[in-house]
Amino acid sequence: MIGDARSSVVIERLKRRSDFRAVASGARVSGKAFVLQARRRAEDGAIRVGFTVSRQVGDAVERNRVRRRLREVVRLSAAAGIEGLNPGHDYVLIGRRAALAAPFREIMQDLDVALGRIQAQVARGTGRASPDPLHDTGSPSRPPRRGRNRKLPTTPSS
């Protein structure tokens, strides 16, 4: 859970892959230090936030630093009561390399702007909304693997 005992906002962490995939089908806004994805859940409840940083950002130390900075930005935004983090919504922040060098105050302002843009997308209906329930999204079924041990049909040699 993100947040401290003083804040009345309850924020839970997204941990399951299916949750991240479901949020990816929602609205998306790019910022300088991160990409913000958001999706409304079928039921109201706590705000849920997930964080991801790809290997392209850097080594493990740099990725963890980006993730820690993004977690702190969300925690402080929720504690400050910034509009935009709505109950019954899932959010995913995808960290970018620019988050390493950007001033912390600038990242907080970017989150505030991104949340406003997400709300505007949802209000206009231009987000990539999906009518599917949250946990029905999963990996599509895959065809059988074609490895080295697969027996190929033999043709009669002439």
Disulfide bonds with the S-S distance in Angstrom:
none
